[in-house]
Amino acid sequence: MNLLYFAWLRQKIGKGEETMALPDGVASVADLIAHLKSLGPGYADAFAEDGRVRVAVNQKHSGLDAKVAADDEIAFFPPVTGG
């Protein structure tokens, strides 16, 4: 899977993109976030408040219950505001 991180998520994690194999037991975005939090303090800090993170699976806005697969592109970004 290809993971993309934007804005302050990128800053906390230290990279804007990475590729990883679908971890065992990961079936949803929520599962993936739980796995990412275990990868180190930058990830844990970036995903400390799940409600502050938005996600898109294959360029479609999705919720934490969205299913994920090995060939998906998953983007994480902060809430977008306009004015």
HTML snippet that shows the backbone in 3Dmol.js (N, CA, C, O; Angstrom):
<script src="https://3Dmol.org/build/3Dmol-min.js"></script>
<div id="view" style="width:600px;height:400px;position:relative"></div>
<script>
const pdb = `
ATOM      1  N   MET A   1       0.836  -1.169   0.000  1.00  0.00           N
ATOM      2  CA  MET A   1       0.000   0.000   0.000  1.00  0.00           C
ATOM      3  C   MET A   1       0.882   1.233   0.000  1.00  0.00           C
ATOM      4  O   MET A   1       1.997   1.223   0.520  1.00  0.00           O
ATOM      5  N   ASN A   2       0.371   2.274  -0.582  1.00  0.00           N
ATOM      6  CA  ASN A   2       1.091   3.542  -0.637  1.00  0.00           C
ATOM      7  C   ASN A   2       0.424   4.509   0.332  1.00  0.00           C
ATOM      8  O   ASN A   2      -0.773   4.775   0.223  1.00  0.00           O
ATOM      9  N   LEU A   3       1.197   5.034   1.279  1.00  0.00           N
ATOM     10  CA  LEU A   3       0.672   5.949   2.285  1.00  0.00           C
ATOM     11  C   LEU A   3       1.201   7.349   2.014  1.00  0.00           C
ATOM     12  O   LEU A   3       2.391   7.536   1.765  1.00  0.00           O
ATOM     13  N   LEU A   4       0.305   8.331   2.066  1.00  0.00           N
ATOM     14  CA  LEU A   4       0.662   9.728   1.856  1.00  0.00           C
ATOM     15  C   LEU A   4       0.311  10.516   3.106  1.00  0.00           C
ATOM     16  O   LEU A   4      -0.750  10.315   3.697  1.00  0.00           O
ATOM     17  N   TYR A   5       1.207  11.417   3.509  1.00  0.00           N
ATOM     18  CA  TYR A   5       0.987  12.251   4.691  1.00  0.00           C
ATOM     19  C   TYR A   5       1.110  13.714   4.281  1.00  0.00           C
ATOM     20  O   TYR A   5       2.049  14.087   3.578  1.00  0.00           O
ATOM     21  N   PHE A   6       0.165  14.542   4.720  1.00  0.00           N
ATOM     22  CA  PHE A   6       0.155  15.954   4.344  1.00  0.00           C
ATOM     23  C   PHE A   6       0.208  16.856   5.568  1.00  0.00           C
ATOM     24  O   PHE A   6      -0.183  16.468   6.669  1.00  0.00           O
ATOM     25  N   ALA A   7       0.703  18.072   5.347  1.00  0.00           N
ATOM     26  CA  ALA A   7       0.738  19.156   6.348  1.00  0.00           C
ATOM     27  C   ALA A   7       1.464  18.708   7.616  1.00  0.00           C
ATOM     28  O   ALA A   7       2.559  18.152   7.536  1.00  0.00           O
ATOM     29  N   TRP A   8       0.861  18.947   8.791  1.00  0.00           N
ATOM     30  CA  TRP A   8       1.562  18.660  10.043  1.00  0.00           C
ATOM     31  C   TRP A   8       1.768  17.173  10.270  1.00  0.00           C
ATOM     32  O   TRP A   8       2.644  16.794  11.047  1.00  0.00           O
ATOM     33  N   LEU A   9       0.993  16.322   9.620  1.00  0.00           N
ATOM     34  CA  LEU A   9       1.236  14.878   9.729  1.00  0.00           C
ATOM     35  C   LEU A   9       2.600  14.545   9.117  1.00  0.00           C
ATOM     36  O   LEU A   9       3.368  13.766   9.682  1.00  0.00           O
ATOM     37  N   ARG A  10       2.888  15.137   7.971  1.00  0.00           N
ATOM     38  CA  ARG A  10       4.181  14.931   7.311  1.00  0.00           C
ATOM     39  C   ARG A  10       5.314  15.418   8.214  1.00  0.00           C
ATOM     40  O   ARG A  10       6.346  14.756   8.331  1.00  0.00           O
ATOM     41  N   GLN A  11       5.123  16.562   8.843  1.00  0.00           N
ATOM     42  CA  GLN A  11       6.164  17.112   9.717  1.00  0.00           C
ATOM     43  C   GLN A  11       6.423  16.206  10.914  1.00  0.00           C
ATOM     44  O   GLN A  11       7.578  15.979  11.274  1.00  0.00           O
ATOM     45  N   LYS A  12       5.380  15.691  11.528  1.00  0.00           N
ATOM     46  CA  LYS A  12       5.549  14.854  12.716  1.00  0.00           C
ATOM     47  C   LYS A  12       6.147  13.497  12.374  1.00  0.00           C
ATOM     48  O   LYS A  12       6.969  12.972  13.125  1.00  0.00           O
ATOM     49  N   ILE A  13       5.737  12.929  11.243  1.00  0.00           N
ATOM     50  CA  ILE A  13       6.223  11.610  10.847  1.00  0.00           C
ATOM     51  C   ILE A  13       7.610  11.709  10.215  1.00  0.00           C
ATOM     52  O   ILE A  13       8.419  10.788  10.330  1.00  0.00           O
ATOM     53  N   GLY A  14       7.878  12.824   9.550  1.00  0.00           N
ATOM     54  CA  GLY A  14       9.189  13.022   8.945  1.00  0.00           C
ATOM     55  C   GLY A  14       9.299  12.591   7.497  1.00  0.00           C
ATOM     56  O   GLY A  14      10.395  12.549   6.938  1.00  0.00           O
ATOM     57  N   LYS A  15       8.165  12.270   6.885  1.00  0.00           N
ATOM     58  CA  LYS A  15       8.159  11.927   5.461  1.00  0.00           C
ATOM     59  C   LYS A  15       6.776  12.162   4.900  1.00  0.00           C
ATOM     60  O   LYS A  15       5.783  12.135   5.627  1.00  0.00           O
ATOM     61  N   GLY A  16       6.720  12.391   3.614  1.00  0.00           N
ATOM     62  CA  GLY A  16       5.451  12.670   2.962  1.00  0.00           C
ATOM     63  C   GLY A  16       4.807  11.460   2.332  1.00  0.00           C
ATOM     64  O   GLY A  16       3.623  11.479   1.993  1.00  0.00           O
ATOM     65  N   GLU A  17       5.596  10.392   2.174  1.00  0.00           N
ATOM     66  CA  GLU A  17       5.083   9.215   1.482  1.00  0.00           C
ATOM     67  C   GLU A  17       5.889   8.004   1.883  1.00  0.00           C
ATOM     68  O   GLU A  17       7.087   8.107   2.148  1.00  0.00           O
ATOM     69  N   GLU A  18       5.238   6.857   1.929  1.00  0.00           N
ATOM     70  CA  GLU A  18       5.947   5.603   2.135  1.00  0.00           C
ATOM     71  C   GLU A  18       5.111   4.459   1.592  1.00  0.00           C
ATOM     72  O   GLU A  18       3.889   4.551   1.481  1.00  0.00           O
ATOM     73  N   THR A  19       5.794   3.393   1.260  1.00  0.00           N
ATOM     74  CA  THR A  19       5.142   2.181   0.791  1.00  0.00           C
ATOM     75  C   THR A  19       5.375   1.098   1.827  1.00  0.00           C
ATOM     76  O   THR A  19       6.490   0.923   2.319  1.00  0.00           O
ATOM     77  N   MET A  20       4.310   0.369   2.158  1.00  0.00           N
ATOM     78  CA  MET A  20       4.463  -0.740   3.094  1.00  0.00           C
ATOM     79  C   MET A  20       3.516  -1.862   2.705  1.00  0.00           C
ATOM     80  O   MET A  20       2.484  -1.642   2.071  1.00  0.00           O
ATOM     81  N   ALA A  21       3.894  -3.068   3.102  1.00  0.00           N
ATOM     82  CA  ALA A  21       3.013  -4.213   2.897  1.00  0.00           C
ATOM     83  C   ALA A  21       1.857  -4.099   3.881  1.00  0.00           C
ATOM     84  O   ALA A  21       2.018  -3.556   4.974  1.00  0.00           O
ATOM     85  N   LEU A  22       0.709  -4.603   3.499  1.00  0.00           N
ATOM     86  CA  LEU A  22      -0.443  -4.590   4.384  1.00  0.00           C
ATOM     87  C   LEU A  22      -0.107  -5.429   5.613  1.00  0.00           C
ATOM     88  O   LEU A  22       0.113  -6.634   5.496  1.00  0.00           O
ATOM     89  N   PRO A  23      -0.065  -4.805   6.793  1.00  0.00           N
ATOM     90  CA  PRO A  23       0.280  -5.553   8.004  1.00  0.00           C
ATOM     91  C   PRO A  23      -0.789  -6.593   8.348  1.00  0.00           C
ATOM     92  O   PRO A  23      -1.972  -6.390   8.076  1.00  0.00           O
ATOM     93  N   ASP A  24      -0.366  -7.700   8.943  1.00  0.00           N
ATOM     94  CA  ASP A  24      -1.306  -8.721   9.395  1.00  0.00           C
ATOM     95  C   ASP A  24      -2.320  -8.115  10.348  1.00  0.00           C
ATOM     96  O   ASP A  24      -1.962  -7.319  11.217  1.00  0.00           O
ATOM     97  N   GLY A  25      -3.568  -8.482  10.191  1.00  0.00           N
ATOM     98  CA  GLY A  25      -4.617  -8.013  11.090  1.00  0.00           C
ATOM     99  C   GLY A  25      -5.169  -6.637  10.769  1.00  0.00           C
ATOM    100  O   GLY A  25      -6.072  -6.160  11.456  1.00  0.00           O
ATOM    101  N   VAL A  26      -4.643  -5.991   9.740  1.00  0.00           N
ATOM    102  CA  VAL A  26      -5.128  -4.663   9.364  1.00  0.00           C
ATOM    103  C   VAL A  26      -6.157  -4.810   8.243  1.00  0.00           C
ATOM    104  O   VAL A  26      -5.836  -5.242   7.136  1.00  0.00           O
ATOM    105  N   ALA A  27      -7.410  -4.437   8.559  1.00  0.00           N
ATOM    106  CA  ALA A  27      -8.486  -4.545   7.577  1.00  0.00           C
ATOM    107  C   ALA A  27      -9.181  -3.218   7.319  1.00  0.00           C
ATOM    108  O   ALA A  27      -9.890  -3.071   6.323  1.00  0.00           O
ATOM    109  N   SER A  28      -8.979  -2.242   8.219  1.00  0.00           N
ATOM    110  CA  SER A  28      -9.657  -0.951   8.086  1.00  0.00           C
ATOM    111  C   SER A  28      -8.671   0.188   8.322  1.00  0.00           C
ATOM    112  O   SER A  28      -7.538  -0.027   8.752  1.00  0.00           O
ATOM    113  N   VAL A  29      -9.123   1.391   8.034  1.00  0.00           N
ATOM    114  CA  VAL A  29      -8.299   2.572   8.302  1.00  0.00           C
ATOM    115  C   VAL A  29      -7.970   2.653   9.784  1.00  0.00           C
ATOM    116  O   VAL A  29      -6.836   2.966  10.147  1.00  0.00           O
ATOM    117  N   ALA A  30      -8.948   2.376  10.650  1.00  0.00           N
ATOM    118  CA  ALA A  30      -8.699   2.413  12.092  1.00  0.00           C
ATOM    119  C   ALA A  30      -7.612   1.417  12.496  1.00  0.00           C
ATOM    120  O   ALA A  30      -6.753   1.734  13.318  1.00  0.00           O
ATOM    121  N   ASP A  31      -7.648   0.221  11.924  1.00  0.00           N
ATOM    122  CA  ASP A  31      -6.608  -0.782  12.189  1.00  0.00           C
ATOM    123  C   ASP A  31      -5.248  -0.267  11.733  1.00  0.00           C
ATOM    124  O   ASP A  31      -4.246  -0.438  12.427  1.00  0.00           O
ATOM    125  N   LEU A  32      -5.219   0.365  10.559  1.00  0.00           N
ATOM    126  CA  LEU A  32      -3.970   0.886  10.023  1.00  0.00           C
ATOM    127  C   LEU A  32      -3.405   1.978  10.924  1.00  0.00           C
ATOM    128  O   LEU A  32      -2.204   2.001  11.192  1.00  0.00           O
ATOM    129  N   ILE A  33      -4.258   2.878  11.389  1.00  0.00           N
ATOM    130  CA  ILE A  33      -3.795   3.940  12.285  1.00  0.00           C
ATOM    131  C   ILE A  33      -3.228   3.340  13.564  1.00  0.00           C
ATOM    132  O   ILE A  33      -2.190   3.793  14.047  1.00  0.00           O
ATOM    133  N   ALA A  34      -3.892   2.330  14.122  1.00  0.00           N
ATOM    134  CA  ALA A  34      -3.379   1.675  15.331  1.00  0.00           C
ATOM    135  C   ALA A  34      -1.995   1.081  15.061  1.00  0.00           C
ATOM    136  O   ALA A  34      -1.104   1.170  15.906  1.00  0.00           O
ATOM    137  N   HIS A  35      -1.815   0.480  13.892  1.00  0.00           N
ATOM    138  CA  HIS A  35      -0.501  -0.073  13.525  1.00  0.00           C
ATOM    139  C   HIS A  35       0.530   1.044  13.379  1.00  0.00           C
ATOM    140  O   HIS A  35       1.643   0.935  13.894  1.00  0.00           O
ATOM    141  N   LEU A  36       0.166   2.105  12.687  1.00  0.00           N
ATOM    142  CA  LEU A  36       1.110   3.202  12.478  1.00  0.00           C
ATOM    143  C   LEU A  36       1.553   3.815  13.799  1.00  0.00           C
ATOM    144  O   LEU A  36       2.722   4.168  13.951  1.00  0.00           O
ATOM    145  N   LYS A  37       0.639   3.950  14.758  1.00  0.00           N
ATOM    146  CA  LYS A  37       0.989   4.511  16.064  1.00  0.00           C
ATOM    147  C   LYS A  37       2.087   3.706  16.744  1.00  0.00           C
ATOM    148  O   LYS A  37       2.863   4.250  17.529  1.00  0.00           O
ATOM    149  N   SER A  38       2.155   2.412  16.446  1.00  0.00           N
ATOM    150  CA  SER A  38       3.150   1.543  17.077  1.00  0.00           C
ATOM    151  C   SER A  38       4.530   1.651  16.440  1.00  0.00           C
ATOM    152  O   SER A  38       5.481   1.052  16.942  1.00  0.00           O
ATOM    153  N   LEU A  39       4.660   2.395  15.355  1.00  0.00           N
ATOM    154  CA  LEU A  39       5.928   2.466  14.626  1.00  0.00           C
ATOM    155  C   LEU A  39       6.924   3.466  15.202  1.00  0.00           C
ATOM    156  O   LEU A  39       8.076   3.499  14.769  1.00  0.00           O
ATOM    157  N   GLY A  40       6.510   4.270  16.154  1.00  0.00           N
ATOM    158  CA  GLY A  40       7.442   5.212  16.762  1.00  0.00           C
ATOM    159  C   GLY A  40       6.760   6.463  17.240  1.00  0.00           C
ATOM    160  O   GLY A  40       5.575   6.676  16.985  1.00  0.00           O
ATOM    161  N   PRO A  41       7.524   7.305  17.947  1.00  0.00           N
ATOM    162  CA  PRO A  41       6.926   8.495  18.554  1.00  0.00           C
ATOM    163  C   PRO A  41       6.374   9.502  17.546  1.00  0.00           C
ATOM    164  O   PRO A  41       5.367  10.150  17.832  1.00  0.00           O
ATOM    165  N   GLY A  42       6.993   9.653  16.388  1.00  0.00           N
ATOM    166  CA  GLY A  42       6.474  10.587  15.382  1.00  0.00           C
ATOM    167  C   GLY A  42       5.098  10.173  14.898  1.00  0.00           C
ATOM    168  O   GLY A  42       4.197  11.002  14.774  1.00  0.00           O
ATOM    169  N   TYR A  43       4.940   8.882  14.624  1.00  0.00           N
ATOM    170  CA  TYR A  43       3.640   8.357  14.199  1.00  0.00           C
ATOM    171  C   TYR A  43       2.624   8.487  15.331  1.00  0.00           C
ATOM    172  O   TYR A  43       1.494   8.924  15.111  1.00  0.00           O
ATOM    173  N   ALA A  44       3.030   8.106  16.546  1.00  0.00           N
ATOM    174  CA  ALA A  44       2.126   8.176  17.692  1.00  0.00           C
ATOM    175  C   ALA A  44       1.634   9.605  17.904  1.00  0.00           C
ATOM    176  O   ALA A  44       0.458   9.826  18.195  1.00  0.00           O
ATOM    177  N   ASP A  45       2.536  10.571  17.756  1.00  0.00           N
ATOM    178  CA  ASP A  45       2.159  11.973  17.919  1.00  0.00           C
ATOM    179  C   ASP A  45       1.223  12.425  16.797  1.00  0.00           C
ATOM    180  O   ASP A  45       0.240  13.121  17.050  1.00  0.00           O
ATOM    181  N   ALA A  46       1.526  12.032  15.566  1.00  0.00           N
ATOM    182  CA  ALA A  46       0.709  12.439  14.422  1.00  0.00           C
ATOM    183  C   ALA A  46      -0.721  11.917  14.527  1.00  0.00           C
ATOM    184  O   ALA A  46      -1.667  12.602  14.138  1.00  0.00           O
ATOM    185  N   PHE A  47      -0.874  10.709  15.050  1.00  0.00           N
ATOM    186  CA  PHE A  47      -2.196  10.091  15.121  1.00  0.00           C
ATOM    187  C   PHE A  47      -2.756  10.059  16.544  1.00  0.00           C
ATOM    188  O   PHE A  47      -3.641   9.259  16.846  1.00  0.00           O
ATOM    189  N   ALA A  48      -2.245  10.923  17.411  1.00  0.00           N
ATOM    190  CA  ALA A  48      -2.688  10.943  18.814  1.00  0.00           C
ATOM    191  C   ALA A  48      -4.177  11.236  18.940  1.00  0.00           C
ATOM    192  O   ALA A  48      -4.844  10.699  19.824  1.00  0.00           O
ATOM    193  N   GLU A  49      -4.692  12.073  18.074  1.00  0.00           N
ATOM    194  CA  GLU A  49      -6.118  12.413  18.107  1.00  0.00           C
ATOM    195  C   GLU A  49      -6.735  12.013  16.770  1.00  0.00           C
ATOM    196  O   GLU A  49      -6.711  12.781  15.808  1.00  0.00           O
ATOM    197  N   ASP A  50      -7.287  10.804  16.724  1.00  0.00           N
ATOM    198  CA  ASP A  50      -7.851  10.293  15.474  1.00  0.00           C
ATOM    199  C   ASP A  50      -8.876  11.238  14.857  1.00  0.00           C
ATOM    200  O   ASP A  50      -8.988  11.309  13.634  1.00  0.00           O
ATOM    201  N   GLY A  51      -9.622  11.962  15.683  1.00  0.00           N
ATOM    202  CA  GLY A  51     -10.652  12.860  15.192  1.00  0.00           C
ATOM    203  C   GLY A  51     -10.111  14.056  14.427  1.00  0.00           C
ATOM    204  O   GLY A  51     -10.854  14.722  13.707  1.00  0.00           O
ATOM    205  N   ARG A  52      -8.819  14.334  14.579  1.00  0.00           N
ATOM    206  CA  ARG A  52      -8.219  15.476  13.873  1.00  0.00           C
ATOM    207  C   ARG A  52      -7.652  15.083  12.518  1.00  0.00           C
ATOM    208  O   ARG A  52      -7.181  15.944  11.775  1.00  0.00           O
ATOM    209  N   VAL A  53      -7.689  13.816  12.187  1.00  0.00           N
ATOM    210  CA  VAL A  53      -7.090  13.334  10.946  1.00  0.00           C
ATOM    211  C   VAL A  53      -8.189  12.925   9.968  1.00  0.00           C
ATOM    212  O   VAL A  53      -9.118  12.202  10.328  1.00  0.00           O
ATOM    213  N   ARG A  54      -8.071  13.390   8.746  1.00  0.00           N
ATOM    214  CA  ARG A  54      -8.970  12.984   7.671  1.00  0.00           C
ATOM    215  C   ARG A  54      -8.226  11.975   6.801  1.00  0.00           C
ATOM    216  O   ARG A  54      -6.996  11.942   6.780  1.00  0.00           O
ATOM    217  N   VAL A  55      -8.986  11.160   6.091  1.00  0.00           N
ATOM    218  CA  VAL A  55      -8.364  10.114   5.281  1.00  0.00           C
ATOM    219  C   VAL A  55      -9.085   9.980   3.946  1.00  0.00           C
ATOM    220  O   VAL A  55     -10.293  10.194   3.838  1.00  0.00           O
ATOM    221  N   ALA A  56      -8.313   9.624   2.948  1.00  0.00           N
ATOM    222  CA  ALA A  56      -8.863   9.282   1.635  1.00  0.00           C
ATOM    223  C   ALA A  56      -8.264   7.943   1.221  1.00  0.00           C
ATOM    224  O   ALA A  56      -7.049   7.751   1.269  1.00  0.00           O
ATOM    225  N   VAL A  57      -9.122   7.031   0.819  1.00  0.00           N
ATOM    226  CA  VAL A  57      -8.683   5.731   0.311  1.00  0.00           C
ATOM    227  C   VAL A  57      -8.915   5.748  -1.190  1.00  0.00           C
ATOM    228  O   VAL A  57     -10.045   5.898  -1.655  1.00  0.00           O
ATOM    229  N   ASN A  58      -7.842   5.594  -1.937  1.00  0.00           N
ATOM    230  CA  ASN A  58      -7.906   5.650  -3.399  1.00  0.00           C
ATOM    231  C   ASN A  58      -8.583   6.934  -3.878  1.00  0.00           C
ATOM    232  O   ASN A  58      -9.425   6.917  -4.776  1.00  0.00           O
ATOM    233  N   GLN A  59      -8.192   8.046  -3.254  1.00  0.00           N
ATOM    234  CA  GLN A  59      -8.628   9.401  -3.593  1.00  0.00           C
ATOM    235  C   GLN A  59     -10.111   9.652  -3.340  1.00  0.00           C
ATOM    236  O   GLN A  59     -10.704  10.548  -3.940  1.00  0.00           O
ATOM    237  N   LYS A  60     -10.710   8.856  -2.446  1.00  0.00           N
ATOM    238  CA  LYS A  60     -12.105   9.066  -2.050  1.00  0.00           C
ATOM    239  C   LYS A  60     -12.139   9.259  -0.544  1.00  0.00           C
ATOM    240  O   LYS A  60     -11.663   8.412   0.213  1.00  0.00           O
ATOM    241  N   HIS A  61     -12.718  10.407  -0.106  1.00  0.00           N
ATOM    242  CA  HIS A  61     -12.820  10.657   1.329  1.00  0.00           C
ATOM    243  C   HIS A  61     -13.498   9.471   2.000  1.00  0.00           C
ATOM    244  O   HIS A  61     -14.524   8.977   1.534  1.00  0.00           O
ATOM    245  N   SER A  62     -12.903   9.024   3.106  1.00  0.00           N
ATOM    246  CA  SER A  62     -13.378   7.822   3.774  1.00  0.00           C
ATOM    247  C   SER A  62     -13.369   8.011   5.279  1.00  0.00           C
ATOM    248  O   SER A  62     -12.744   8.936   5.799  1.00  0.00           O
ATOM    249  N   GLY A  63     -14.062   7.132   5.967  1.00  0.00           N
ATOM    250  CA  GLY A  63     -14.079   7.145   7.416  1.00  0.00           C
ATOM    251  C   GLY A  63     -13.098   6.128   7.979  1.00  0.00           C
ATOM    252  O   GLY A  63     -12.455   5.389   7.234  1.00  0.00           O
ATOM    253  N   LEU A  64     -12.992   6.100   9.293  1.00  0.00           N
ATOM    254  CA  LEU A  64     -12.070   5.178   9.951  1.00  0.00           C
ATOM    255  C   LEU A  64     -12.489   3.725   9.767  1.00  0.00           C
ATOM    256  O   LEU A  64     -11.670   2.821   9.937  1.00  0.00           O
ATOM    257  N   ASP A  65     -13.753   3.488   9.421  1.00  0.00           N
ATOM    258  CA  ASP A  65     -14.224   2.125   9.229  1.00  0.00           C
ATOM    259  C   ASP A  65     -14.025   1.623   7.792  1.00  0.00           C
ATOM    260  O   ASP A  65     -14.373   0.482   7.488  1.00  0.00           O
ATOM    261  N   ALA A  66     -13.471   2.458   6.912  1.00  0.00           N
ATOM    262  CA  ALA A  66     -13.246   2.060   5.515  1.00  0.00           C
ATOM    263  C   ALA A  66     -12.263   0.900   5.450  1.00  0.00           C
ATOM    264  O   ALA A  66     -11.266   0.871   6.171  1.00  0.00           O
ATOM    265  N   LYS A  67     -12.557  -0.046   4.583  1.00  0.00           N
ATOM    266  CA  LYS A  67     -11.687  -1.201   4.385  1.00  0.00           C
ATOM    267  C   LYS A  67     -10.444  -0.787   3.595  1.00  0.00           C
ATOM    268  O   LYS A  67     -10.504   0.104   2.748  1.00  0.00           O
ATOM    269  N   VAL A  68      -9.322  -1.441   3.884  1.00  0.00           N
ATOM    270  CA  VAL A  68      -8.085  -1.181   3.150  1.00  0.00           C
ATOM    271  C   VAL A  68      -7.556  -2.490   2.591  1.00  0.00           C
ATOM    272  O   VAL A  68      -7.768  -3.559   3.163  1.00  0.00           O
ATOM    273  N   ALA A  69      -6.859  -2.388   1.453  1.00  0.00           N
ATOM    274  CA  ALA A  69      -6.278  -3.550   0.790  1.00  0.00           C
ATOM    275  C   ALA A  69      -4.827  -3.250   0.426  1.00  0.00           C
ATOM    276  O   ALA A  69      -4.384  -2.103   0.461  1.00  0.00           O
ATOM    277  N   ALA A  70      -4.112  -4.291   0.081  1.00  0.00           N
ATOM    278  CA  ALA A  70      -2.677  -4.185  -0.168  1.00  0.00           C
ATOM    279  C   ALA A  70      -2.315  -3.201  -1.276  1.00  0.00           C
ATOM    280  O   ALA A  70      -1.243  -2.599  -1.227  1.00  0.00           O
ATOM    281  N   ASP A  71      -3.173  -3.023  -2.265  1.00  0.00           N
ATOM    282  CA  ASP A  71      -2.842  -2.154  -3.398  1.00  0.00           C
ATOM    283  C   ASP A  71      -3.465  -0.766  -3.297  1.00  0.00           C
ATOM    284  O   ASP A  71      -3.472  -0.024  -4.279  1.00  0.00           O
ATOM    285  N   ASP A  72      -3.986  -0.406  -2.132  1.00  0.00           N
ATOM    286  CA  ASP A  72      -4.634   0.896  -1.952  1.00  0.00           C
ATOM    287  C   ASP A  72      -3.636   2.039  -1.773  1.00  0.00           C
ATOM    288  O   ASP A  72      -2.506   1.843  -1.327  1.00  0.00           O
ATOM    289  N   GLU A  73      -4.090   3.235  -2.135  1.00  0.00           N
ATOM    290  CA  GLU A  73      -3.399   4.473  -1.793  1.00  0.00           C
ATOM    291  C   GLU A  73      -4.211   5.109  -0.672  1.00  0.00           C
ATOM    292  O   GLU A  73      -5.412   5.342  -0.816  1.00  0.00           O
ATOM    293  N   ILE A  74      -3.550   5.386   0.435  1.00  0.00           N
ATOM    294  CA  ILE A  74      -4.234   5.939   1.596  1.00  0.00           C
ATOM    295  C   ILE A  74      -3.545   7.237   1.970  1.00  0.00           C
ATOM    296  O   ILE A  74      -2.352   7.259   2.275  1.00  0.00           O
ATOM    297  N   ALA A  75      -4.310   8.313   1.942  1.00  0.00           N
ATOM    298  CA  ALA A  75      -3.779   9.646   2.247  1.00  0.00           C
ATOM    299  C   ALA A  75      -4.345  10.125   3.572  1.00  0.00           C
ATOM    300  O   ALA A  75      -5.541   9.997   3.834  1.00  0.00           O
ATOM    301  N   PHE A  76      -3.467  10.681   4.406  1.00  0.00           N
ATOM    302  CA  PHE A  76      -3.858  11.245   5.690  1.00  0.00           C
ATOM    303  C   PHE A  76      -3.584  12.734   5.652  1.00  0.00           C
ATOM    304  O   PHE A  76      -2.513  13.159   5.219  1.00  0.00           O
ATOM    305  N   PHE A  77      -4.550  13.538   6.103  1.00  0.00           N
ATOM    306  CA  PHE A  77      -4.399  14.983   6.055  1.00  0.00           C
ATOM    307  C   PHE A  77      -5.245  15.627   7.156  1.00  0.00           C
ATOM    308  O   PHE A  77      -6.174  15.000   7.666  1.00  0.00           O
ATOM    309  N   PRO A  78      -4.934  16.865   7.526  1.00  0.00           N
ATOM    310  CA  PRO A  78      -5.726  17.569   8.532  1.00  0.00           C
ATOM    311  C   PRO A  78      -7.049  18.028   7.929  1.00  0.00           C
ATOM    312  O   PRO A  78      -7.213  18.057   6.709  1.00  0.00           O
ATOM    313  N   PRO A  79      -7.988  18.386   8.800  1.00  0.00           N
ATOM    314  CA  PRO A  79      -9.248  18.935   8.277  1.00  0.00           C
ATOM    315  C   PRO A  79      -8.972  20.155   7.403  1.00  0.00           C
ATOM    316  O   PRO A  79      -8.087  20.955   7.705  1.00  0.00           O
ATOM    317  N   VAL A  80      -9.719  20.290   6.341  1.00  0.00           N
ATOM    318  CA  VAL A  80      -9.548  21.395   5.419  1.00  0.00           C
ATOM    319  C   VAL A  80     -10.558  22.480   5.765  1.00  0.00           C
ATOM    320  O   VAL A  80     -11.745  22.210   5.949  1.00  0.00           O
ATOM    321  N   THR A  81     -10.072  23.694   5.849  1.00  0.00           N
ATOM    322  CA  THR A  81     -10.978  24.815   6.107  1.00  0.00           C
ATOM    323  C   THR A  81     -10.899  25.775   4.934  1.00  0.00           C
ATOM    324  O   THR A  81      -9.877  25.865   4.254  1.00  0.00           O
ATOM    325  N   GLY A  82     -11.951  26.464   4.716  1.00  0.00           N
ATOM    326  CA  GLY A  82     -11.971  27.429   3.613  1.00  0.00           C
ATOM    327  C   GLY A  82     -12.464  28.769   4.101  1.00  0.00           C
ATOM    328  O   GLY A  82     -12.892  28.918   5.245  1.00  0.00           O
ATOM    329  N   GLY A  83     -12.397  29.727   3.225  1.00  0.00           N
ATOM    330  CA  GLY A  83     -12.847  31.024   3.687  1.00  0.00           C
ATOM    331  C   GLY A  83     -13.169  31.949   2.615  1.00  0.00           C
ATOM    332  O   GLY A  83     -13.564  33.085   2.878  1.00  0.00           O
TER     333      GLY A  83
END
`;
const viewer = $3Dmol.createViewer("view");
viewer.addModel(pdb, "pdb");
viewer.setStyle({}, {cartoon: {color: "spectrum"}});
viewer.zoomTo();
viewer.render();
</script>
